[in-house]
Amino acid sequence: MERLQIPIIVAAHNEGKSIERCIRSLLEASKLAEKSLPIQLSIIVGADRCTDNTIEIARSLGVQVKKTSGGKVATQRACLSEAPF
């Protein structure tokens, strides 16, 4: 059976203090969901004008990062355009 691709978009602006916890939680939830459902989740962090270590932390955890500079809605749209559907 083919797995349904579902993107999880995290819009972030200077979230260095909390992004690791957020991503780790999503990765754990993804593992549990993928064991019991025919889905494949992909996490995309939309880094909107980040000047802290948000991007480095997200990349170190193995998730896709999309750099943006247009605000929350533009970040979400940019991430959706990168999503594996």
N, C-alpha and C positions, 0 to 999 in steps of 0.2 A: 504494500500500500504506500502510495506517495504521501510524504509529509507536507502539511500545510505550512507555508512560510509566514511567520508573524513577526513584524519588527516591533521592538520596544524602543521608543524614542525618549531620551532624557535631555531636555533642554537645560543647559547649564551656563551660568555666568559667574565666574570666580567662586566655584564650589569646592575648592581644594580641601576645605575642612570636612566636607561631608560626602564627596563623590565616591570615595573608596567604599564606604559602608553601603551606600546606595547600590553600587555596581555589584558588590559581593552578594548582597541580598537578592538582586535580580538574577545573578548567575545561579545561585542555589535554587531559587524558585523555578528557573528554566530547566535545570536538571530534573527536578521532581516532575514537572509538567511533561517533559519529553519522555519520561519513563512510562507514563500512563496514557498519554494521548498521542495521536499521529500528527504531531506538530514539531516544527523547528523554530525556535525563537532566536532572533538576532538583536543584539543590543547596539544601538547607535547613540553616541553622545554628541549632541549639537552644542559645540563650544562657542557661545556668542560673545565675542570680544573679550575673551578671558586673558587676564594679565597675571594670573597666579599659576599654580602648578596643576590645575584641573586637567589639562590636556595630557601632561606627562603621566599623571596617575591613571587616567582612563586607558591610555595606550599600554601602560605596564600591566594592566589587568586583561589585556587581549581583546578589548572591544573596539569597534570601529569608531573613529572620531571624525566629525565633519566640522571644520572651522567656518564660522559665519560672522556676520557683522550687521544683521538687519533687525534684531529684536526677536522676541519669542515666536511669533507667527512665522516669520521668514525662516527662522531656524528649524521649526517643525517641518515646513515645506521642503527645505533643502535636504533634511534627513529622509523624508519620504521619497524624494527623488533618488536617493542612494540605496533605498531598501531593496532587499532581494525578494521580489514577488515572483 
